[in-house]
């Protein structure tokens, strides 16, 4: 059997291992974060968030066909699509490693010996399987996200340039370059990460076509590579669309033609120009020009997958992010304008003062007959700026993080050195190197890491080294040792990769430099470009998977180094076999053994079921306000794919400030009628009523909400405030609002049972909780005014309280949603006691599903966080039933809790829920169960705080202050609670625990 066949079989073997692994461990339904939006949009060909992923959606739609109409299997087969794409990535990685290894070990036209063949294939298998079981890549491989397919396109491109290099001197070899261009064009329709391979590709081309390399030549090759990247990123992706948009502006507004005419003319000119250029290059034998022009055409061909975005936007689907149905909205969509800008080379620090508002380019929107001015893009001017700003956010939480991390006082203005320090401490250290070490050294746990020494850090399993980094590791707590993500690789994959890198640099500096460029541009270069703020809502390691891909190449090549350095005294064949075996056990086998249990999502249904529970919390035809990704995207999936509760209208408050989203709310969606919005498009179009500020008009008493809406929508100059530039803007004259309640409407629509009619308030009176109104808040007010209690109104339980707009006293818990009810406020009740107990009981006992959280093999961080949400639902239900004297029903809910909720604690929040349940159990005279929970909670606190005390002593600084204070507070409260319910012995034990732990932390807290 020849080399080519063996190489092909080796690659397909790696593919098979990866495919089986990912299919066995993939999530059987929707996952959290963007997956719900992607699956729903792929299934119905809708428009996802900026900047879109049309080719990804089309490919995932293909995989959905394997469900054969079973809507409950749609998500599963789309997840299979990611698994297959990820396995194909492993296939091309294996072939990439064997190609690089062969270049070093086998001279041209030399016969390959058996030992060399085993070494090359061993390198491919070890490197490819190491990446198969790497933490970050495995995470994306088992869910319907863009990163799996994006990784495949990156792998294909890098493999293809090596194929070109191997055949560059043969006729027709340039077809590989054109193939790369087309794949890159296609990849734009998935994710832009693929473009970061271009600098490495430029060096492959330079080294192959240059007989004698020079320093100046290397610099020029690097510059050209970056220039090509910039031309594609900005010239093709952005400016082509920008030129088309401004052509359209001229043809529509100046020449009076129809929308799209200018785009068509521009497209004809572009096609004609490229065709003429290609013909010219052929006629005059301009090979480089010909390749450049053909590559440009193929990139544009691939890029044309974005036509799907415009076509589907024009159809007004339910999910139609930004509604990019014309040249300017499409340009804004591609430029990700809704996400704002971040400074890179020059800009402000967090404590720079805004001194002026500078107007930039004119923004346009599509009108009825012409493009209209939507305003100007504005940027702030600051009193002081700095080069290379890394600490630029003026969010109070971020400012506190900057100062704590860097040790700044309030008067310090960070300079260039300070910003570079933050780059290395946080952006590189916390947001890249920590992830890199997760993949190749080990991981502490999967708690969200914000820099603390006990959450989400890397950890090797070699206690002395771990202690140097993290402090005393003698008494590891449950949050580490009981975590599925407690993975210890003992530095072995990292060492193997470093050995491989050194070996390649010694044997072939050019190829090693190319791999290093790939490693840099898909890792640290992204860090520099993203310029991340602190306190990200989730871990971002998926963004750097390309960098870990490059390192996996070196892990594979490490096998060759081991054979050469350690087993050179053995026979060549035995040395190759032993080196391969050593590499397998040092990397992929160890990584698979440690990582399987924290990547096996095959039994988890939390994202799916919590979406069902959000929807089932609502009465028929409800309006449900949501806010974040995880209380919106899974619900979109449930409605759009599985047709669960299509009568409910979801309103995402994060999107409600945009005109296109309000437009969608005024249309019927699924079985949900349009929202009762009186606002006309001209009153909320982009650039109109974006923000309206509070100006006290000294109005006595509360003002009817309808009057507030009328004032905010008024075009009367007397209802507006004059501004310095001579314009006038609407404003809020008071924060004291009221909504007169029509009792007949409330009873007729079943909002309140007739038996409770005496509880209905004549007027809902509240104080608005902000100093400004956005158009989304105005739209909410408009709905409340014109709904007339016909449709139930809910807020998801995870919506931040400031988004209630002051309505807190009228929101009643019915499960995972708070219902707006016009009941007389109970001024003696706490906020958490506003419970609609009868409805809540029915939901918990008969409607809700629980994601198999009790028996799931693994719960990802978001799923384990949601245990606290479920626990709160149970505790609220039990508390409400006890308050109403329904103890028998309360005990049924307790039994239900023990049936479906896990016994394991997933952090302090999980422990807190168990304590509150114990309080309820004492009230129900379930003393033994309560004592068991208290003892279990106290034991958990003891272990967690003992670890934090050990670490604090070794670091000579208080570590985990929030958890320490929380743990001590709850332990003290447990002692009091058990004493209150005559559990004397247990109370005494808890007091001893509390005093012992308190004594270990006394030195860190100021004495009262």
Secondary structure, DSSP 8 states (H G I E B T S, - for coil): --HHHHHHHHHHHHHHHHHHHHHHHS-SS--TTTHHHHHHHHHHT-B-STT--HHHHHHHHHHHGGGTT-GGGHHHHHHHHHHHHHHHHHHHHHHHHHHHHHHHH--TT----HHHHHHHHHHHHHHHHHHHT-HHHHHHHTSS-HHHHHHHHHHHHHHHHHHHHHHTTSTTTTHHHHHHHHHHHHHTTT-GGGGGGHHHHHHHHHHHH-SS--HHHHHHHHHHHHHHHHIIIIIIIIIHHHHHHHHHHIIIIIT---TTHHHHHHHHHHHHHHHHHHHHHHHTT-HHHHHHHHHHHHHHHHHGGGHHHHHHHHTT-S-BGGG--SHHHHHHHHTTGGG----SSEE--TT--EEEEEEEEEEEEE-SSSEEEEEEEEEEEES--EES-S-----HHHHHHHHHHHT--TT----HHHHHHHIIIIIIIIIIIHHHHHHHTEES--S--SS-TTSS-B--S-HHHHHHHHS--SS--HHHHT-TT-EE-TTHHHHHHHHHHHHHHHH-HHHHHHHHHHHHHTTHHHHHHH---SS-SS--GGGGHHHHHHHHHHHHHHHHHHHHHTSTTS-HHHHHHHHHHHHHHHTHHHHHHHHGGGT--TT--HHHHHHHHHHHTS-TT-EEEE-SSTTTHHHHHHHHTT-TTTTSEEEETTTTTSHHHHHHHTS-BTTB--------HHHHSTTSSSEEEB------S-EEHHHHHHHHH---GGGEEE-TTS-EEE-B--SEEEEE--HHHHHHTTSS-GGGGGGB-SEEEEE---SEEEHHHHHHHHHHHHHTTSS-EEEETTS-GGGGTT-GGGEEESSSEEEE--B---TTS-GGG-B-HHHHHHIIIII---TTTTT-S---HHHHHHHHHHHHHHHHHHHHHHHTT-HHHHHHHHHHHHHHS-SS--SHHHHHHHHHHHHHHHHTT-HHHHHHHHHHHHHHHHHHHHHHHHHHHHHTS---HHHHHHHHHHHHHHHHHHHHTT-HHHHHHHHHHHHHHHHHHGGGS---
